Amino acid sequence: MAADERRPRRPETTESLHAAALAYLARYASSTAHLRQILLRRLRRRAADDHATMAAGEPLIPGVLDRLTQAGLLDDREHAAMRVASLRRRGASARAIINGLAREGIHRGVSEAAMAGSTTADELVAAIAYARRRRLGPFRPVGARAAKRLSDLRALGRAGFDYDVARVVVDAGDPEALATLGADG
């Protein structure tokens, strides 16, 4: 069948967009802004040759998002709290987390509220996790530590950690010393 003989696609409806959003949310956690982008991308893909499809489908998206929010399936506050916990475990700094949430379309107030319980000890534990993952400071072989000290401080700084936190992590004698710092913090 030739390209111009294809059967025309059905236009997007509120129900088809809702079903697509539910299918996406069944697989991935998402912020409202990110899900809006996913649905817009779906419309663009389907409207590659027919711009009327895009114009007809775009006004339906806010209603779909409102319906999902009211059903409790889409909650930016809950999503931000989940992302904060996940990124902290991976060793992300508070600054990196807030910037990452902003890229996901989470408003700054929501991301700061999700970070409200974070302390300096949490930042230190995250810096230790980051250093362990990247093999910085005391996680380097003993012979390379002194030569790479400045490089390790810079790496922690680029990751968003304060100089004082980075210095404590990089200057620790060994990983066991960091373990006690993280537990005491």
Secondary structure, DSSP 8 states (H G I E B T S, - for coil): --GGGS-------HHHHHHHHHHHHHH----HHHHHHHHHHHHHHHTSS-HHHHHHHGGGHHHHHHHHHHTTS--HHHHHHHHHHHHHHHT--HHHHHHHHHHTT--HHHHHHHTTT--HHHHHHHHHHHHHHHT-GGGS-GGGTTTTHHHHHHHHHHTT--HHHHHHHHT-SSHHHHHHHHHH-
